[in-house]
Amino acid sequence: MSRILSGIQSSGQLHLGNYCGAIRQFLDLQAQGHEMFVFVATYHALTAMRDPLALRASCRQMVVDYLAFGLDPAQTSIYVQHDVPEVTELAWLLACVCPTSLMDKAVSYKDKVGKGFSANVGLYTYPILQAADILAPAADVVPVGKDQVQHIEITRDLAGRFNSEFNADVFKLPTHRLAPDAELLPGVDGEKMSKSYGNTIDPFMDEKPLRKRIMGIKTDSKQVNDVKDPQTCTIFRLFRAIAGVNDPRTRDLADKYLDPSKQGPDGFGYGHAKQALFDLVLTHFAEPRARRAGLMADQGYIDEVLKQGAAKARGAARITVDRARHAVGL
Ligand code: AQP
């Protein structure tokens, strides 16, 4: 059995990209019986957020949503990043072996600055903090979406450099795990679905706004009787990511793109595809949607989950940080 670690930034509401890229993997790995650490990355969110109330609310909501999706605190330690100060201590030790050229190569920093995010030092060095998140509890495997693979490579690089520069065997090198059929999910505008780009679909939305959101997905101007390309269509890509590549519903939808008469004499348009996606989201997330309301009403339970999760994460992290301090001569 492996030790698994992953986290999501509390920079907004969880979305279908986070679910397909990360959360679904957490659930699979939990079902396989691995030891799990899943956290809310509040300090990472702070690289961009300037609204304390929104940060606090998003952090709390993310914990509720982890539980609603089916993370089980009996097997998965759920915690918030700022409750484990050992991680930020470790980040400094790692920063001291990190060449600036390694940060210069990180594409997510360039992407975010390119999209108008403030070019602050926290954002620039965020892969170092992410490395500390992973190395502190000595994780073996990090489930991520495609956009995060480079950061796991940076983590391995920093762990190897530290071990070699201090001639000590402090860190084991983790590996990343991509979701089967992993792809970067597009948002309603066709760009990467991202909390901070305003293009997300939230699987917990009430039905009416959810429908409006899905009906607003950008498409080309092909008409009901035109042949359409499923591979380049945002609606189809979202449907396939949720239902699965080999699911008969996905194959049926692809068939209708390629032969609109399969829907009936009136053809098959993007409106039909959007309706199919809306129905799929409601069925696929029926249980989490139902569980969420009960969890929101039980804040005492959420506090207890976080307390226990932080205690477990701190215990594991302290061992690593003490070894790292000893290795550097502190
Ligand atoms: N569009 C996506 N498709 C597939 N996987 C995705 N992930 C995020 N967006 C997609 C995966 O979700 C996990 C947590 O991501 P994160 O919130 O920590 O960082 P992020 O990738 O920067 O996510 P966002 O939504 O884009 O947040 P903001 O806007 O705040 O930067 C990761 O495993 C990620 O791969």
Residues whose N, C-alpha, C, O or C-beta is under 5 A from the ligand:
A	BS01	AQP	G7 I8 Q9 S11 G17 N18 G21 A22 P143 V144 G145 K146 D147 Q148 E183 L184 L185 K192 M193 S194 K195 S196 Y197
